[in-house]
Amino acid sequence: MSENAPTLSEVAAHAGVSLATASRALNGSARKVNPELQERVLASAQALGYSPNVQAQAVARGTSNVVALVVGDIADPYFSSIASGVVRVADERGLVVTITATGPYAGEATVARERAALAALRGQRPRAVVLAGS
């Protein structure tokens, strides 16, 4: 095992199964895994301290369990109220909220920061993006 976080390949090798079987066992695939093999994979994942790479899963699935929220100034009660509502609804649906703030409105510079934030978030494959800015 490497010094970095254990990989899915390492879990598969530890459990004595193929990479595809390990992936199906850990990621809830529609293709079912033999219960004995599933137990071996889960035990190996726990023994190695494996946690899934959510970015890789998002790329593979084309989406994630993340809702991205872009607000102006998080200290402004208006934006914090919006954030509170988004977090509450996302939590009800089993989603996680990532928040970024572009700062108090400063004309075109703020619009540029919003565009940059949206471009960066797109690569994370969020389920939704809520833009509450300028």
SULNOR-V222429 format. One record per run of one state. SS is the DSSP state (h for helix, s for strand, l for the rest). FROM is the first residue (numbers start at 1). LEN is the number of residues. If there is no record, write none. Layout:
ss:from:len
SS:FROM:LEN
SS:FROM:LEN
This chain:
ss:from:len
l:1:7
h:8:8
l:16:3
h:19:9
l:28:7
h:35:14
l:49:5
h:54:8
l:62:4
s:66:6
l:72:5
h:77:16
l:93:3
s:96:6
l:102:6
h:108:15
l:123:5
s:128:5
l:133:2
